[in-house]
Amino acid sequence: MSRPLFQLDPRLRLCADFVRPGARMADIGTDHAHLPVWLEKQGRIRSAVAADVRTGPLAKAEENLKRYQTEHISVRLSDGLAKILPEEAEDIVIAGMGGELIAKILSGAPWVRQEERRLILQPMTCAPELRDYLRQNGFAVLREEAVESRGHVYSVMLVCWRPGQPRTGELYPYIGMLRPETAAARTYIQKQSAALRVRGNGLCAKDPVEARRLLRVADQLEHLIPKEDLR
Ligand SMILES: C[S@@+](CC[C@H](N)C(=O)[O-])C[C@H]1O[C@@H](n2cnc3c(N)ncnc32)[C@H](O)[C@@H]1O
């Protein structure tokens, strides 16, 4: 008998909610394969490839496929998208990695540049670098939400290739499409502002022009947050 299904933490749950119903999906950097197992067991996807660059996580993924008796998930050793076929991956989740690694994985697979494909990206670090990469390479962020999980706040982006309308604006790399409409988004924006302030203050002597720019962006971000919500 298969086990009762586990709950996803709010971060992975938001990634799951961005996957289109009935999609063939690939989870890159799957670790325990929690995301594809949960999606299959909820009847939300047609199939999944649970991929990881390391054999240790894949062994745990295999165990979970057996434990939860999945039928439409295959496990694959793959550096990024190298061993994934385009037809297996209408929706691609890359979650829980640094933003620069996510950008590198996307640049290694030119076939992700198709308007009908969806990318669900959740950087742990370097989100501004990832957003810069996306806007410079013809990717549009269709939707972005922040989520708080285990004392941290994360951003999840739904992305597709849509060249010709690059997002600009000084705030875009730092908060993307997030607006201060939820408590999690306000926390995210405030944390970005605080981080820029620290960087700006640290650069005052070495690069005063860049320091002024960072402090100006930090001010603009802080002004987005209603005073009563400032922590
Ligand atoms: C912190 S875990 C994230 C697991 C899950 N995606 C999540 O968000 O909770 C990162 C996983 O990405 C894998 N990984 C790192 N670099 C990778 C690459 N280039 N290609 C595929 N997987 C990679 C690691 O082996 C690890 O299992």
The ligand as an SDF file (V2000), in Angstrom:
LIG
                    3D

 27 29  0  0  0  0  0  0  0  0999 V2000
   19.0750   22.4640   -2.3060 C   0  0  0  0  0  0  0  0  0  0  0  0
   18.6270   21.1650   -3.3800 S   0  0  0  0  0  0  0  0  0  0  0  0
   17.0370   21.7380   -3.9330 C   0  0  0  0  0  0  0  0  0  0  0  0
   16.0370   20.6100   -4.0050 C   0  0  0  0  0  0  0  0  0  0  0  0
   14.6640   21.0020   -4.4910 C   0  0  0  0  0  0  0  0  0  0  0  0
   14.7020   21.4230   -5.8910 N   0  0  0  0  0  0  0  0  0  0  0  0
   14.1100   22.1200   -3.6370 C   0  0  0  0  0  0  0  0  0  0  0  0
   13.9650   23.2350   -4.1410 O   0  0  0  0  0  0  0  0  0  0  0  0
   13.8210   21.8900   -2.4640 O   0  0  0  0  0  0  0  0  0  0  0  0
   19.6080   21.4540   -4.8270 C   0  0  0  0  0  0  0  0  0  0  0  0
   19.7290   20.2110   -5.6850 C   0  0  0  0  0  0  0  0  0  0  0  0
   20.2070   20.6180   -6.9580 O   0  0  0  0  0  0  0  0  0  0  0  0
   21.1350   19.6600   -7.4160 C   0  0  0  0  0  0  0  0  0  0  0  0
   21.9660   20.3130   -8.4380 N   0  0  0  0  0  0  0  0  0  0  0  0
   22.9700   21.1940   -8.2590 C   0  0  0  0  0  0  0  0  0  0  0  0
   23.4940   21.5640   -9.4360 N   0  0  0  0  0  0  0  0  0  0  0  0
   22.7980   20.8850  -10.3960 C   0  0  0  0  0  0  0  0  0  0  0  0
   22.8860   20.8190  -11.8020 C   0  0  0  0  0  0  0  0  0  0  0  0
   23.7890   21.5310  -12.4980 N   0  0  0  0  0  0  0  0  0  0  0  0
   22.0200   20.0320  -12.4650 N   0  0  0  0  0  0  0  0  0  0  0  0
   21.1030   19.2980  -11.7990 C   0  0  0  0  0  0  0  0  0  0  0  0
   20.9810   19.3010  -10.4560 N   0  0  0  0  0  0  0  0  0  0  0  0
   21.8240   20.0920   -9.7610 C   0  0  0  0  0  0  0  0  0  0  0  0
   21.8630   19.2280   -6.1600 C   0  0  0  0  0  0  0  0  0  0  0  0
   22.4880   17.9680   -6.3250 O   0  0  0  0  0  0  0  0  0  0  0  0
   20.7130   19.1950   -5.1290 C   0  0  0  0  0  0  0  0  0  0  0  0
   20.1050   17.9280   -5.0500 O   0  0  0  0  0  0  0  0  0  0  0  0
  1  2  1  0
  2  3  1  0
  2 10  1  0
  3  4  1  0
  4  5  1  0
  5  6  1  0
  5  7  1  0
  7  8  2  0
  7  9  1  0
 10 11  1  0
 11 12  1  0
 11 26  1  0
 12 13  1  0
 13 14  1  0
 13 24  1  0
 14 15  1  0
 14 23  1  0
 15 16  2  0
 16 17  1  0
 17 18  1  0
 17 23  2  0
 18 19  1  0
 18 20  2  0
 20 21  1  0
 21 22  2  0
 22 23  1  0
 24 25  1  0
 24 26  1  0
 26 27  1  0
M  CHG  2   2   1   9  -1
M  END
$$$$
